[in-house]
């Protein structure tokens, strides 16, 4: 069900009564995280608010063309009247940007695994992206959506739906995209920058992952190590979106990518075809996400984590958690 208008009204009152506002998103940010961060942050600034936009891992290359992206910090500084997390299903996903502060006033997200950790939770699991909720939020407030704000918000819609091709895309999703285009967002450019263009370093990283691609029945997986990242000179800690490429392999029901974060910590990402809920595995391991796209960061060596995850996922494929 859509969020009740009273929640938007409560958020409006809290933002209106605050002057110094921190808006932060999750680690290893995607287009929806950065789009939400910029869309909301720039809108609040247009209101005359002092806003810090923070992401511990910085801005990925696919989003650096967005207006305001250079103002996103890796660490929060100073005191704040209000903290808002966007596209975060739990506090750990934000990393260390909050420091010792545990209280979050507003949480805006669309993940079904969201823990509703804030004083006010604007969580709509029917939304295709967190930016969809922010568009609704700004519409309720009658905030002017400028071209930079529209561009950031459309980036979230484009990336989280992988170019409007996920099963949760609705007519209203395309209507919202048209609305943002009318306000200055260039869909063709955003689509190319977010989903088509890749850096030379990302391609080299893909090569490492593709070279060790494995398959067992309808399960597909690969790994990316710290050495791969170093050899490719890839600056991020993510998979350079390789998981969404692998998920297009025919006859694979579930795809997994293991990305080494340190010698004893591995980021695991799943993609699944309709009928399999990989979020249950992710949640059981301290992660989260969606039915068909989930992730978790797990303590252990690459070998240990891979053995555990492959066993759990094979159980899912064999009917243990078929939906």
C-alpha positions as CSV (number, residue, x, y, z in Angstrom):
1,X,0.0,0.0,0.0
2,X,1.2,3.6,-0.7
3,X,2.4,5.5,2.3
4,X,-0.2,7.5,4.2
5,X,-0.1,11.2,3.6
6,X,0.2,11.8,7.3
7,X,3.8,10.4,7.2
8,X,4.8,12.9,4.6
9,X,3.2,15.6,6.7
10,X,5.2,14.5,9.7
11,X,8.4,14.5,7.7
12,X,7.6,17.9,6.4
13,X,7.2,19.3,10.0
14,X,10.5,17.7,11.1
15,X,12.5,19.0,8.1
16,X,10.8,22.4,8.4
17,X,11.7,22.7,12.1
18,X,15.4,21.7,11.5
19,X,18.1,23.9,10.1
20,X,21.2,21.7,10.1
21,X,20.4,18.4,8.4
22,X,22.5,15.3,7.6
23,X,21.4,13.1,4.7
24,X,23.4,9.9,4.3
25,X,23.1,6.7,2.2
26,X,24.5,3.2,2.3
27,X,28.0,1.8,1.6
28,X,29.0,0.8,-1.9
29,X,26.3,3.2,-3.3
30,X,24.3,2.5,-6.4
31,X,22.3,5.0,-8.5
32,X,19.3,4.9,-6.3
33,X,21.4,5.7,-3.2
34,X,23.2,8.6,-4.8
35,X,20.1,9.8,-6.6
36,X,18.1,9.8,-3.3
37,X,20.9,11.6,-1.5
38,X,21.2,14.3,-4.1
39,X,17.5,14.6,-4.9
40,X,16.5,15.1,-1.2
41,X,19.6,17.1,-0.3
42,X,19.4,19.6,-3.1
43,X,15.6,20.0,-2.4
44,X,16.3,20.8,1.2
45,X,19.0,23.3,0.3
46,X,16.5,25.0,-2.0
47,X,14.4,25.4,1.2
48,X,17.3,27.3,2.8
49,X,18.5,24.4,5.0
50,X,22.1,23.7,5.8
51,X,22.6,20.2,4.4
52,X,25.5,17.8,4.5
53,X,25.2,14.9,2.1
54,X,27.4,12.0,3.1
55,X,28.4,8.6,1.8
56,X,31.3,6.8,3.4
57,X,32.4,5.2,0.1
58,X,32.1,8.3,-2.0
59,X,30.4,8.6,-5.4
60,X,30.8,5.9,-8.0
61,X,32.0,7.0,-11.5
62,X,28.6,6.3,-13.0
63,X,27.1,9.1,-10.9
64,X,29.8,11.7,-10.9
65,X,28.2,13.6,-13.7
66,X,25.2,14.5,-11.5
67,X,25.0,18.1,-10.3
68,X,26.0,18.3,-6.6
69,X,27.9,15.0,-6.6
70,X,31.2,16.8,-5.9
71,X,29.7,18.1,-2.6
72,X,29.0,14.6,-1.2
73,X,31.4,14.0,1.7
74,X,32.8,10.8,3.0
75,X,32.5,11.9,6.6
76,X,30.0,14.0,8.5
77,X,31.3,17.0,10.4
78,X,29.6,19.1,13.1
79,X,26.3,18.8,14.9
80,X,22.9,18.2,13.3
81,X,19.3,19.0,14.2
82,X,18.1,16.0,12.1
83,X,19.6,12.9,10.6
84,X,17.9,11.2,7.6
85,X,19.1,8.0,6.0
86,X,18.0,7.2,2.5
87,X,18.0,3.7,0.8
88,X,19.3,2.1,4.0
89,X,17.6,-1.0,5.3
90,X,19.5,-0.8,8.6
91,X,22.0,1.4,10.5
92,X,25.0,-0.8,9.6
93,X,24.5,-0.2,5.9
94,X,25.4,3.4,6.4
95,X,28.9,2.5,7.8
96,X,30.5,4.8,10.3
97,X,29.1,8.2,9.0
98,X,26.9,8.6,12.1
99,X,29.8,8.2,14.5
100,X,28.6,7.7,18.0
101,X,25.1,8.9,17.2
102,X,22.5,6.1,17.2
103,X,19.4,8.2,16.7
104,X,18.0,8.7,13.2
105,X,15.0,10.9,12.9
106,X,13.9,9.9,9.4
107,X,14.4,6.8,7.3
108,X,13.3,6.8,3.7
109,X,13.6,3.4,1.9
110,X,11.9,0.8,-0.2
111,X,13.6,-2.5,0.8
112,X,11.3,-5.2,2.3
113,X,14.0,-6.1,4.8
114,X,14.0,-2.5,6.3
115,X,14.2,-2.7,10.1
116,X,12.2,0.6,10.7
117,X,15.0,1.9,12.8
118,X,14.2,5.6,12.8
119,X,11.7,7.8,14.7
120,X,9.8,8.2,11.5
121,X,10.0,5.5,8.8
122,X,8.9,6.3,5.2
123,X,9.3,2.7,3.9
124,X,7.3,1.7,0.9
125,X,8.2,-1.8,-0.3
126,X,6.0,-1.3,-3.4
127,X,8.1,1.5,-4.6
128,X,10.6,0.5,-7.4
129,X,13.2,2.8,-5.9
130,X,13.8,5.1,-2.9
131,X,13.8,8.0,-5.3
132,X,10.1,7.2,-6.1
133,X,9.2,7.9,-2.5
134,X,11.2,11.1,-2.5
135,X,9.3,12.3,-5.7
136,X,6.1,11.7,-3.8
137,X,7.5,13.5,-0.8
138,X,8.4,16.6,-2.8
139,X,5.0,16.5,-4.5
140,X,3.3,16.6,-1.2
141,X,5.3,19.6,-0.2
142,X,4.9,21.4,-3.5
143,X,8.7,21.7,-3.7
144,X,10.0,23.0,-7.1
145,X,11.8,20.1,-8.8
146,X,14.7,21.8,-10.7
147,X,16.6,20.0,-13.5
148,X,19.4,18.8,-11.1
149,X,16.9,17.4,-8.7
150,X,14.9,15.8,-11.4
151,X,18.1,14.3,-12.9
152,X,19.1,12.8,-9.6
153,X,15.7,11.3,-8.9
154,X,15.3,9.8,-12.4
155,X,18.8,8.2,-11.9
156,X,17.3,6.2,-9.1
157,X,14.4,5.0,-11.1
158,X,16.5,4.0,-14.1
159,X,19.2,2.2,-12.1
160,X,17.0,0.2,-9.6
161,X,14.7,-1.0,-12.4
162,X,17.7,-1.7,-14.7
163,X,16.3,0.5,-17.3
164,X,12.6,-0.1,-16.5
165,X,12.8,-3.9,-17.1
166,X,12.3,-5.3,-13.6
167,X,9.0,-7.0,-12.8
168,X,7.8,-4.3,-10.3
169,X,7.7,-1.6,-12.9
170,X,4.2,-0.1,-13.1
171,X,2.5,2.4,-15.4
172,X,2.9,4.9,-12.6
173,X,6.7,4.3,-12.8
174,X,6.8,5.4,-16.4
175,X,4.5,8.3,-15.7
176,X,6.8,9.5,-12.9
177,X,9.8,9.2,-15.3
178,X,7.9,11.3,-17.8
179,X,7.1,13.8,-15.0
180,X,10.9,14.1,-14.2
181,X,11.8,14.4,-17.9
182,X,9.3,17.3,-18.1
183,X,11.3,19.0,-15.4
184,X,14.6,18.8,-17.2
185,X,16.0,15.2,-16.7
186,X,17.6,13.8,-19.9
187,X,16.6,10.1,-19.9
188,X,18.8,9.1,-22.8
189,X,21.9,10.5,-21.2
190,X,21.1,9.1,-17.8
191,X,20.5,5.6,-19.2
192,X,23.8,5.7,-21.0
193,X,25.8,7.0,-18.1
194,X,24.2,4.7,-15.5
195,X,23.7,1.4,-17.5
196,X,25.9,1.5,-20.6
197,X,29.1,3.4,-20.1
198,X,31.9,1.6,-18.2
199,X,35.4,2.6,-17.2
200,X,38.4,0.8,-18.5
201,X,39.2,-0.3,-14.9
202,X,35.7,-1.7,-14.6
203,X,36.1,-3.7,-17.7
204,X,39.4,-5.1,-16.5
205,X,37.7,-6.1,-13.2
206,X,34.9,-7.8,-15.2
207,X,37.5,-9.7,-17.1
208,X,38.8,-11.2,-13.8
209,X,35.3,-12.2,-12.7
210,X,34.3,-13.6,-16.0
211,X,37.5,-15.7,-16.2
212,X,36.5,-17.7,-13.2
213,X,32.7,-17.9,-13.8
214,X,31.3,-21.2,-12.5
215,X,28.1,-23.1,-12.9
216,X,26.3,-25.9,-11.2
217,X,22.9,-26.8,-12.6
218,X,20.9,-23.6,-12.5
219,X,23.3,-21.8,-10.0
220,X,25.9,-19.4,-11.4
221,X,28.7,-17.7,-9.5
222,X,32.0,-16.0,-9.6
223,X,34.5,-14.1,-7.3
224,X,36.4,-10.9,-7.3
225,X,39.4,-10.7,-5.0
226,X,41.4,-7.8,-3.5
227,X,44.2,-8.7,-6.0
228,X,41.7,-8.4,-8.9
229,X,40.8,-5.0,-7.8
230,X,44.4,-3.9,-7.4
231,X,45.4,-5.4,-10.8
232,X,42.5,-3.6,-12.5
233,X,43.2,-0.4,-10.6
234,X,39.5,-0.3,-9.8
235,X,38.8,2.3,-7.1
236,X,35.6,1.0,-5.6
237,X,34.8,-1.9,-3.3
238,X,31.8,-3.1,-5.4
239,X,31.5,-5.4,-8.4
240,X,31.3,-2.7,-11.0
241,X,27.7,-3.9,-11.7
242,X,29.0,-7.3,-13.0
243,X,26.2,-9.1,-11.1
244,X,23.5,-7.6,-13.3
245,X,25.4,-8.8,-16.4
246,X,25.7,-12.3,-15.0
247,X,22.0,-12.4,-14.1
248,X,21.2,-12.3,-17.9
249,X,22.8,-15.7,-18.5
250,X,20.2,-18.1,-19.9
251,X,19.0,-21.0,-17.7
252,X,20.5,-19.6,-14.5
253,X,17.9,-19.3,-11.7
254,X,20.2,-17.7,-9.1
255,X,23.4,-15.8,-9.7
256,X,25.9,-14.9,-7.0
257,X,29.0,-12.8,-6.9
258,X,31.6,-12.8,-4.0
259,X,33.6,-9.6,-3.6
260,X,36.5,-9.7,-1.2
261,X,36.4,-6.6,1.1
262,X,39.4,-7.7,3.2
263,X,41.1,-11.0,3.9
264,X,38.4,-11.9,6.4
265,X,35.3,-10.2,5.0
266,X,33.3,-10.8,1.8
267,X,30.4,-9.0,0.2
268,X,27.9,-11.4,-1.3
269,X,25.3,-10.3,-3.9
270,X,22.5,-12.5,-5.2
271,X,20.2,-12.1,-8.2
272,X,17.2,-14.5,-8.7
273,X,14.6,-15.3,-11.2
274,X,10.9,-15.1,-10.2
275,X,10.0,-17.9,-7.8
276,X,13.0,-17.6,-5.5
277,X,13.4,-15.3,-2.5
278,X,17.1,-14.7,-1.9
279,X,16.4,-12.0,0.6
280,X,15.7,-14.7,3.3
281,X,19.3,-16.0,3.0
282,X,20.7,-12.4,3.1
283,X,18.6,-11.5,6.2
284,X,19.7,-14.6,8.0
285,X,23.3,-13.5,7.5
286,X,22.8,-9.9,8.6
287,X,22.1,-8.5,5.2
288,X,19.0,-7.5,3.3
289,X,17.4,-6.4,0.0
290,X,14.6,-7.6,-2.2
291,X,13.2,-11.0,-3.1
292,X,15.1,-11.1,-6.4
293,X,18.1,-8.9,-5.5
294,X,19.8,-9.1,-2.1
295,X,23.2,-8.8,-0.4
296,X,25.1,-9.4,2.8
297,X,28.6,-8.7,4.1
298,X,30.0,-11.7,5.8
299,X,32.9,-12.4,8.2
300,X,35.3,-15.1,7.0
301,X,37.8,-15.9,4.2
302,X,36.7,-16.1,0.6
303,X,36.9,-19.9,0.7
304,X,34.8,-20.2,3.9
305,X,32.1,-17.7,2.8
306,X,31.8,-19.2,-0.6
307,X,31.3,-22.8,0.8
308,X,28.6,-21.6,3.2
309,X,26.7,-19.5,0.7
310,X,26.8,-22.0,-2.1
311,X,25.3,-24.6,0.3
312,X,22.6,-22.3,1.5
313,X,21.7,-21.2,-2.0
314,X,21.6,-24.8,-3.4
315,X,19.1,-25.6,-0.6
316,X,17.0,-22.7,-1.8
317,X,17.2,-23.9,-5.4
318,X,16.2,-27.4,-4.3
319,X,13.0,-26.1,-2.8
320,X,13.9,-25.2,0.7
321,X,12.6,-21.6,0.4
322,X,10.9,-21.6,-3.0
323,X,8.2,-18.9,-3.3
